[in-house]
Amino acid sequence: MDCRQTLTLSPQPAGTGGRLRIVFADGPGRYVPGGAPFGSGDVGFTRGAALNLHEPGAVRALLDVALARGWQPEERQAVEVDGWLLLEAAAAARTAAQGPMAREGD
């Protein structure tokens, strides 16, 4: 079974650029939503970085990493990116943004 989680971001206002699709495909050492024990939106490495794609801060961190790595929202065509290539940097940025109380009460 090919399980995957796709986060699609659209530039605003509508029509000003192409969509960014960040795809997390299931594979060895990775997890995507698909039932217990993982929650809806959870993606991560079984021994490492993880994010919940329902959290605005996680989405922002992925967007920032995609921009830093060259995604240009003003381009008209849709772009698909392997989310696993962004995950560790986005998770690190998310943790740093949360400060010393990171993950407590999340």
C-alpha positions as CSV (number, residue, x, y, z in Angstrom):
1,M,0.0,0.0,0.0
2,D,1.3,3.4,-1.0
3,C,0.6,5.7,2.0
4,R,1.4,9.3,1.7
5,Q,0.6,12.7,3.3
6,T,0.5,15.7,1.0
7,L,0.5,19.3,2.2
8,T,-0.6,21.7,-0.5
9,L,0.2,25.4,-0.2
10,S,-1.3,28.1,-2.5
11,P,0.1,31.6,-2.9
12,Q,-2.3,34.3,-1.8
13,P,-4.1,36.1,-3.3
14,A,-5.4,33.3,-5.5
15,G,-3.9,33.2,-9.0
16,T,-0.6,34.9,-8.1
17,G,1.5,31.8,-8.4
18,G,1.7,28.0,-8.6
19,R,1.0,25.6,-5.7
20,L,3.6,23.9,-3.6
21,R,2.9,20.3,-2.9
22,I,5.1,18.8,-0.1
23,V,4.8,15.1,-0.2
24,F,5.6,12.7,2.6
25,A,5.6,9.1,1.2
26,D,5.7,6.1,3.5
27,G,9.0,4.2,3.6
28,P,11.5,2.4,5.8
29,G,12.3,4.5,8.9
30,R,9.4,6.9,8.2
31,Y,5.8,7.3,9.3
32,V,2.8,9.0,7.9
33,P,-0.9,9.1,9.1
34,G,-2.5,5.8,8.6
35,G,-3.9,4.7,12.0
36,A,-2.8,4.2,15.6
37,P,-0.6,5.1,17.2
38,F,0.0,8.1,15.0
39,G,-2.4,11.1,14.9
40,S,-3.8,12.8,11.9
41,G,-1.2,15.0,10.3
42,D,1.8,13.3,12.0
43,V,4.8,12.7,9.8
44,G,8.4,11.8,10.9
45,F,11.3,9.6,11.0
46,T,10.9,6.7,13.4
47,R,14.2,7.7,15.1
48,G,14.3,11.5,14.6
49,A,12.5,14.6,13.5
50,A,8.7,14.8,13.3
51,L,6.0,17.4,12.7
52,N,2.2,17.6,12.8
53,L,1.0,19.1,9.6
54,H,-2.1,20.4,11.3
55,E,0.0,22.9,13.4
56,P,0.4,26.3,11.7
57,G,3.9,26.6,13.1
58,A,4.9,23.3,11.4
59,V,3.4,24.4,8.1
60,R,5.2,27.8,8.4
61,A,8.5,26.0,9.1
62,L,8.1,23.8,6.0
63,L,7.3,26.8,3.9
64,D,10.3,28.7,5.1
65,V,12.6,25.8,4.4
66,A,11.1,25.4,0.9
67,L,11.6,29.1,0.2
68,A,15.2,29.0,1.5
69,R,15.9,26.0,-0.8
70,G,14.6,27.8,-3.9
71,W,10.9,27.5,-4.2
72,Q,9.6,30.6,-5.9
73,P,5.8,31.2,-5.2
74,E,5.4,33.6,-8.1
75,E,6.1,30.8,-10.7
76,R,2.9,29.8,-12.3
77,Q,3.4,26.0,-12.4
78,A,2.8,23.7,-9.5
79,V,5.9,22.3,-7.8
80,E,6.1,19.0,-6.0
81,V,8.8,18.5,-3.3
82,D,9.9,15.5,-1.3
83,G,8.9,16.5,2.2
84,W,11.5,14.2,3.8
85,L,14.2,16.5,2.4
86,L,12.7,19.4,4.3
87,L,11.6,17.7,7.5
88,E,14.7,17.9,9.7
89,A,15.4,21.6,9.0
90,A,11.8,22.5,9.5
91,A,11.5,20.5,12.7
92,A,14.7,22.2,14.0
93,A,13.3,25.6,13.1
94,R,10.0,24.8,14.8
95,T,11.7,23.7,18.0
96,A,13.9,26.8,18.0
97,A,10.8,29.0,17.5
98,Q,9.0,27.4,20.4
99,G,11.8,28.5,22.8
100,P,13.0,26.7,26.0
101,M,9.5,25.4,26.7
102,A,9.4,23.5,23.4
103,R,6.9,20.7,23.1
104,E,5.4,21.3,26.6
105,G,1.7,21.7,26.3
106,D,1.8,21.3,22.5
